[in-house]
């Protein structure tokens, strides 16, 4: 199983969605779409994204 890291290639903003997609075997575009759609709902999505950007190591 892949380790949760932010890739240097294929990252758009912080690489969080690409790293999550790689870790769970999904397409990066699917994870990005899920994130964008989740932003419609109330919640701390942006705070979680920024926290993961800081916490996840760069590959």
C-alpha positions as CSV (number, residue, x, y, z in Angstrom):
1,X,0.0,0.0,0.0
2,X,1.3,3.5,-0.9
3,X,2.3,5.9,1.8
4,X,0.4,9.1,2.1
5,X,2.6,11.8,0.5
6,X,2.1,14.7,-1.9
7,X,3.6,14.0,-5.3
8,X,5.8,16.4,-7.1
9,X,4.3,15.5,-10.5
10,X,0.6,15.9,-11.2
11,X,-0.2,18.2,-8.3
12,X,-2.4,21.2,-9.0
13,X,-2.5,23.4,-5.9
14,X,-0.9,21.5,-3.0
15,X,-1.0,18.0,-4.2
16,X,-3.3,16.8,-1.5
17,X,-6.0,15.4,-3.8
18,X,-3.3,13.7,-6.0
19,X,-1.7,12.2,-2.9
20,X,-5.0,10.9,-1.5
21,X,-6.0,9.5,-4.9
22,X,-2.7,7.6,-5.2
23,X,-3.0,6.3,-1.7
24,X,-6.5,4.9,-2.2
25,X,-6.1,3.8,-5.8
26,X,-8.4,6.4,-7.4
27,X,-8.1,8.9,-10.2
28,X,-6.8,12.3,-9.0
29,X,-9.6,14.0,-11.0
30,X,-12.3,12.0,-9.2
31,X,-10.8,13.0,-5.8
32,X,-10.7,16.7,-7.0
33,X,-14.3,16.5,-8.2
34,X,-15.4,15.0,-4.8
35,X,-13.6,17.8,-3.0
36,X,-15.1,20.6,-5.1
37,X,-18.6,19.1,-4.7
38,X,-18.1,18.8,-1.0
39,X,-17.4,22.5,-0.8
40,X,-21.0,23.1,-1.6
41,X,-21.9,21.5,1.8
42,X,-21.2,23.4,5.0
43,X,-18.1,22.2,6.9
44,X,-14.4,22.6,7.4
45,X,-13.2,21.4,4.0
46,X,-10.8,24.2,3.3
47,X,-9.3,24.0,6.8
48,X,-8.8,20.3,6.4
49,X,-7.2,20.7,3.0
50,X,-4.7,23.3,4.3
51,X,-3.9,21.2,7.4
52,X,-3.2,18.2,5.1
53,X,-1.1,20.4,2.9
54,X,1.0,21.3,5.9
55,X,1.1,17.8,7.5
56,X,1.6,15.6,4.4
57,X,5.2,15.2,3.4
58,X,6.4,16.0,-0.1
59,X,7.7,13.0,-2.0
